[in-house]
Amino acid sequence: MTKVKRNFKDSLFRMVFHGKEELLSLYNAVNGSSYTNADDLEINTLEDVVYMGMKIINV
């Protein structure tokens, strides 16, 4: 199994979406919205966050 380079993926994401205009474009794409004023964005950064997912298999 290949180990994921999470620092690289995070750095690339932050490089691509570093500005408010880029973040607004991402937000609109994910939510199917069409907001135009990037100054209305509120950016919240989480550090040292752990995400745990669970895969449920129905048999």
C-alpha positions in Angstrom: 0.0 0.0 0.0 1.3 3.4 -0.9 1.7 6.0 1.9 0.0 9.3 1.2 2.1 12.4 1.4 -0.4 14.6 3.3 2.0 17.6 3.7 2.4 17.8 -0.1 -1.3 17.5 -0.7 -2.1 20.2 1.9 0.6 22.5 0.5 -0.7 22.1 -3.0 -4.3 22.8 -1.9 -3.2 26.0 -0.1 -1.1 27.1 -3.0 -4.1 26.8 -5.4 -6.7 28.3 -3.1 -4.6 30.9 -1.4 -6.7 33.9 -2.4 -10.3 34.8 -1.6 -11.3 34.8 -5.3 -10.1 31.2 -5.6 -11.8 30.2 -2.4 -15.0 31.7 -3.5 -14.8 29.8 -6.8 -14.2 26.5 -4.9 -17.1 27.3 -2.5 -19.5 28.0 -5.5 -18.4 24.8 -7.2 -18.9 22.6 -4.2 -22.3 24.2 -3.1 -23.8 24.9 -6.5 -24.0 28.6 -5.7 -23.1 31.7 -7.6 -21.8 34.2 -5.0 -19.7 37.0 -6.4 -18.4 39.1 -3.5 -15.2 37.4 -2.1 -15.1 40.0 0.7 -18.1 38.2 2.3 -16.0 35.1 2.9 -15.0 34.3 6.5 -11.9 32.0 6.6 -11.6 29.7 9.6 -8.4 27.6 9.9 -8.3 24.5 12.0 -4.9 23.2 13.2 -4.0 19.8 14.6 -7.4 18.3 13.7 -8.0 14.6 13.6 -10.6 13.2 11.3 -11.7 9.7 11.8 -14.1 8.0 9.3 -15.9 4.7 9.5 -16.8 2.5 6.7 -19.9 0.5 7.3 -20.2 -2.8 5.4 -23.7 -4.2 5.1 -23.7 -8.0 4.7 
